[in-house]
Structures are given as structure tokens and as C-alpha cells.
Amino acid sequence: EFGDLSVAKYGVGGNSSSTRGLFNGGTTPTNLNTIEYITIATTSNALDFGDLNVQHGYTASCSNNTRGLTGGGRGGSPTASVAQIDYNTIATLGNGADFGDLTQARMGLGAFESSTRGVFCGGSNSPTSPATVYNIIDYVTIATTGNATDFGDLLQTNYTIQGCSASHTRGMWNGGYNSGYLNTIQYVTFATTGNATDWGD
């Protein structure tokens, strides 16, 4: 047991520096704009960090140890997807600011990062069927602000997908849903752009 968030919620975006972990947005099922944080070395309940610029439920977050980004999700309308990316400086408490927009408004997307790039993938325009599901991969340069740029495509349209990046060379996604649950693992190389490659299952 480490501690508790301020409220029970799901669809939260998580990012971090080497010392702080941030929990961004989420759904209760009301879509939230709250940011909470913990100090990773110390067990405790999460504390208030500030607010995101817009509500982000079913969202995704990434970071470069200095700056945290949260992109996409459900906005003020219970089922309307958003394109906005918010950012904050992880070492400084305060509200998020507008970074730019994804190439497509969507929720249930995944994200990961290298030391320079943040990458957002997949997602859908609705949490319920019938929904348009996307195979989009977008990227941004974390240290600057601006709209996302097309990176390539996933192997298939996919949402509620999860990402990770243990190195600054490759980023990976796994699982997800598209008219059925998926077991696919796929990856991209951060330094180049292009479509995802199959890793395995």
C-alpha cells in the first residue's frame, strides 16, 4: 500500500520525473481536470498539484523528467473527445497550459516518450459502440509547444491501448480493443518516423 488518490477514478494519465509522479485527469464518471502528485520515494496519499487546462477523461500522458504532457480524452461533454494537449513543469505546482493539439481528437489513446519526443497512439471518438477507432500515431517535441505531427500508423485501429518506453530508443504498445480484445505488441523507433512494427503477442 502506497496511499490513495483523492477520489476513486479511472482513465487517468500518468507521468513522472525521477522524484514526482503525477496523475492527470480521469473519469469518476464525470471527466476531470485535476492533477494530483506523489513523491515517489515517500509513501503517502496523493496531493493537489493544480488543474489541467481542459477536462481529460480516458486520457494519456508522457514526460521527459522536466515537463509532463497530457493529451486527448473526453472533455466537458460526457462523450465528446478532445484534441488538446496540456503541459506542466513537474517540479513546480500549478495549473496546466495549452501545448497544442493532436492531429485528431480522440479518447482511450496510449502514450510514451523518449527524452525528446512524446508519442500518442490509437484511440476512438466515443467510449461506446458504434465508435470510430483510429490507427493514428502522433508525436510532439516535449521541450517546445506546438501541434502534433503524424508519425505513422499502428498495425490496426485500436483503443484503450497501453504504452511503455524502458529505453529512449524504442517505444512499445500492447493490447487494446477493436471489435474484440487484442494481444498484439508493436513498437516504433523514436528517432525515425514510420509505421509500427510487430514485436510479438
Backbone torsions as a table, in degrees:
resi	resn	phi	psi	omega
1	GLU	NA	123.2	177.7
2	PHE	-97.9	-40.9	-177.0
3	GLY	159.2	-164.4	-176.7
4	ASP	-129.9	150.2	164.3
5	LEU	-70.8	166.5	-177.9
6	SER	-67.6	-33.2	176.0
7	VAL	-140.6	156.7	173.5
8	ALA	-71.1	131.4	-177.8
9	LYS	-157.6	165.3	179.4
10	TYR	-139.3	172.3	-177.7
11	GLY	65.9	34.8	-176.4
12	VAL	-91.3	143.8	172.3
13	GLY	-95.2	135.4	180.0
14	GLY	-119.1	136.2	170.8
15	ASN	-146.3	175.4	-172.3
16	SER	-161.8	161.9	159.6
17	SER	-104.6	-169.0	177.7
18	SER	-73.7	-11.5	-177.4
19	THR	-119.3	-31.3	-176.9
20	ARG	-118.0	143.4	169.9
21	GLY	-111.9	133.9	-178.9
22	LEU	-115.3	141.1	176.2
23	PHE	-117.8	117.2	-167.0
24	ASN	-114.2	127.3	175.2
25	GLY	63.4	-144.8	-178.4
26	GLY	115.8	-174.9	-174.6
27	THR	-137.3	141.6	-177.8
28	THR	-118.4	-10.7	24.4
29	PRO	-93.0	5.1	170.1
30	THR	-65.5	136.1	179.6
31	ASN	-73.2	136.7	-169.8
32	LEU	-111.7	155.9	171.7
33	ASN	-117.2	13.1	-175.0
34	THR	-78.0	147.5	169.9
35	ILE	-119.5	128.1	174.6
36	GLU	-119.2	156.2	-179.3
37	TYR	-140.3	158.1	171.9
38	ILE	-130.7	157.0	167.1
39	THR	-93.2	117.5	-167.2
40	ILE	-61.2	-32.8	-176.7
41	ALA	-77.8	-9.4	-173.0
42	THR	-127.6	124.2	176.9
43	THR	-72.1	136.5	179.5
44	SER	179.9	169.6	171.4
45	ASN	-71.8	155.8	177.5
46	ALA	-68.7	149.4	179.9
47	LEU	-116.4	159.4	179.7
48	ASP	-71.1	128.2	177.9
49	PHE	-100.4	-38.5	-176.0
50	GLY	155.2	-160.2	-179.3
51	ASP	-124.6	145.7	169.4
52	LEU	-68.2	161.7	-179.1
53	ASN	-69.3	-32.1	175.3
54	VAL	-136.5	170.2	176.1
55	GLN	-74.8	135.4	180.0
56	HIS	-133.1	95.2	169.8
57	GLY	-101.7	153.9	-175.5
58	TYR	51.2	48.8	-171.2
59	THR	-105.3	-178.1	177.2
60	ALA	-141.8	145.1	-177.8
61	SER	-132.3	156.2	175.2
62	CYS	-150.7	171.3	-175.7
63	SER	-161.7	165.6	177.6
64	ASN	-125.3	27.8	-179.1
65	ASN	80.9	-16.9	177.2
66	THR	-113.6	-46.8	-173.5
67	ARG	-118.7	136.7	175.4
68	GLY	-108.8	137.7	179.2
69	LEU	-119.5	142.4	174.0
70	THR	-131.9	123.9	-173.0
71	GLY	-130.3	146.4	175.0
72	GLY	68.7	-169.8	179.4
73	GLY	114.7	-168.2	174.3
74	ARG	-94.7	140.4	-176.2
75	GLY	-103.0	-145.6	-176.0
76	GLY	-61.2	-39.5	172.8
77	SER	-74.1	138.9	-175.4
78	PRO	-55.2	-28.2	-175.5
79	THR	-123.2	6.9	-177.8
80	ALA	-87.2	126.7	178.7
81	SER	-81.4	152.9	-179.1
82	VAL	-119.9	154.3	178.3
83	ALA	-102.8	-13.5	-169.6
84	GLN	-67.1	144.0	169.6
85	ILE	-110.9	128.0	174.8
86	ASP	-105.4	155.3	175.4
87	TYR	-139.8	158.0	174.1
88	ASN	-149.2	161.3	174.0
89	THR	-90.9	118.6	-169.2
90	ILE	-64.2	-31.9	-177.4
91	ALA	-75.4	-11.7	-173.0
92	THR	-123.4	120.8	176.8
93	LEU	-63.8	143.4	178.4
94	GLY	157.3	175.6	-177.9
95	ASN	-78.8	156.8	175.5
96	GLY	-73.8	162.6	177.5
97	ALA	-128.7	160.2	-178.6
98	ASP	-72.0	124.4	178.0
99	PHE	-94.0	-40.6	-175.8
100	GLY	157.3	-159.1	-177.3
101	ASP	-127.8	148.3	166.9
102	LEU	-65.3	163.6	176.9
103	THR	-69.9	-20.0	180.0
104	GLN	-147.5	130.0	173.7
105	ALA	-63.2	131.5	-179.3
106	ARG	-166.4	160.2	179.8
107	MET	-125.9	166.3	179.4
108	GLY	67.1	28.9	-179.6
109	LEU	-91.0	168.9	176.4
110	GLY	-115.4	161.2	179.7
111	ALA	-147.9	153.2	167.3
112	PHE	-156.5	-179.3	-171.1
113	GLU	-151.8	155.8	160.6
114	SER	-103.5	-170.0	177.9
115	SER	-70.2	-15.3	-176.9
116	THR	-120.7	-33.2	-174.4
117	ARG	-113.0	140.8	167.4
118	GLY	-106.6	135.0	-174.5
119	VAL	-123.6	131.6	179.2
120	PHE	-120.2	136.4	-174.6
121	CYS	-138.2	154.1	172.7
122	GLY	63.8	-157.9	179.7
123	GLY	112.0	175.2	179.1
124	SER	-143.7	169.7	-179.5
125	ASN	-93.3	-0.3	-176.7
126	SER	-157.3	148.0	176.7
127	PRO	-81.1	-7.8	-177.3
128	THR	-128.7	157.1	177.4
129	SER	-76.6	146.8	-2.1
130	PRO	-80.8	137.2	-179.5
131	ALA	-128.0	150.2	169.8
132	THR	-86.3	122.4	-178.2
133	VAL	-108.6	139.4	-170.9
134	TYR	-111.1	152.4	172.9
135	ASN	-110.0	20.2	-173.5
136	ILE	-69.6	138.7	163.5
137	ILE	-119.4	121.5	177.1
138	ASP	-112.6	157.2	171.0
139	TYR	-143.0	156.5	174.5
140	VAL	-134.2	160.1	169.5
141	THR	-92.4	115.9	-168.0
142	ILE	-63.6	-35.1	-175.0
143	ALA	-73.5	-14.2	178.6
144	THR	-114.6	175.3	170.6
145	THR	-111.9	157.3	179.8
146	GLY	150.4	167.3	-179.9
147	ASN	-70.7	154.2	178.3
148	ALA	-69.4	155.5	179.3
149	THR	-118.4	147.1	178.7
150	ASP	-64.6	128.8	178.1
151	PHE	-98.2	-39.3	-177.2
152	GLY	161.2	-154.8	-177.5
153	ASP	-128.6	148.4	168.0
154	LEU	-68.1	167.0	177.8
155	LEU	-65.4	-29.7	177.2
156	GLN	-153.5	161.4	173.9
157	THR	-61.2	144.4	-168.4
158	ASN	-163.3	139.8	170.0
159	TYR	-141.0	172.4	-165.4
160	THR	49.9	48.4	-177.6
161	ILE	-98.4	149.6	-177.8
162	GLN	-118.4	142.4	-177.8
163	GLY	-122.9	158.8	174.3
164	CYS	-153.0	160.0	178.2
165	SER	-152.3	90.0	-179.2
166	ALA	-74.7	-21.5	176.0
167	SER	-121.9	173.5	176.2
168	HIS	-96.4	16.1	-179.0
169	THR	-103.7	-49.3	-177.7
170	ARG	-122.3	145.4	170.1
171	GLY	-118.3	145.4	-174.5
172	MET	-129.8	148.0	170.7
173	TRP	-123.3	153.4	176.9
174	ASN	-144.7	153.3	174.3
175	GLY	67.0	-155.1	-178.0
176	GLY	115.2	-167.7	-175.5
177	TYR	-146.1	139.2	172.5
178	ASN	-161.2	91.5	-173.4
179	SER	56.4	17.1	178.3
180	GLY	166.4	158.4	-179.0
181	TYR	-75.3	141.7	-174.9
182	LEU	-110.7	147.6	176.2
183	ASN	-115.9	13.8	-175.2
184	THR	-71.7	136.7	167.3
185	ILE	-110.0	130.7	179.8
186	GLN	-139.0	158.8	-175.3
187	TYR	-144.1	161.2	171.2
188	VAL	-132.3	160.9	173.2
189	THR	-100.5	122.0	-171.4
190	PHE	-58.1	-40.3	-170.6
191	ALA	-71.3	-16.8	179.0
192	THR	-116.8	168.3	170.0
193	THR	-111.7	155.3	-178.8
194	GLY	156.6	174.8	-178.9
195	ASN	-72.3	157.6	177.1
196	ALA	-66.4	154.1	179.1
197	THR	-117.4	143.7	179.1
198	ASP	-70.2	129.0	177.9
199	TRP	-97.1	-40.7	-175.5
200	GLY	158.7	-159.3	-178.9
201	ASP	-123.3	NA	NA
